[in-house]
Amino acid sequence: MMITIKDKVRAFIVDNFLFGDASYELADTASLIENDIIDSTAVVELVAFIEDNFGIAMADSDIVPANLDSVDRISSFIKAKAGTPVV
């Protein structure tokens, strides 16, 4: 079975921000900010995870809720960035 980007993102969020609580029902579209799953410190960790695991250099303009506020948004952002050359 192939591990998807969404699977990797979800595993990172569960391990790092939900402290391994796999029983937490995290919907793909659930707001990570509104549900108090991530804060400003967690965003820094999330950015480092994305850069390290997917080879994406994130600009400050990329670090916005539109890109990072749910599993779906993070996955879509990674797919879009991976499809373009990293400058």
Phi, psi and omega in degrees: 000133181277136177274125182273167175302316181300320178298316180296316180297313181299315180299319179297315181296314180298313183294320188263328185247340176250010176053042176078008181282085182291348180282347179294126181279094181258102179290148181301332183260359182294136178290122179288332180282307182298331179268012177055036177271323177235151174232190184298324178293319180295327178299320178299317178296319180296317178298315179298319178300313181297314181296315183289320186271337185238002177064033182252129173269118183265128175277160178305324181292344178277340188270075182223156180305328181301334180259336193233013189264002175201165178301317179298314182295319179296314180298316179296319179299313180299314179299317181294317181290322182292336181280351179242152180297138178278122182260000000 
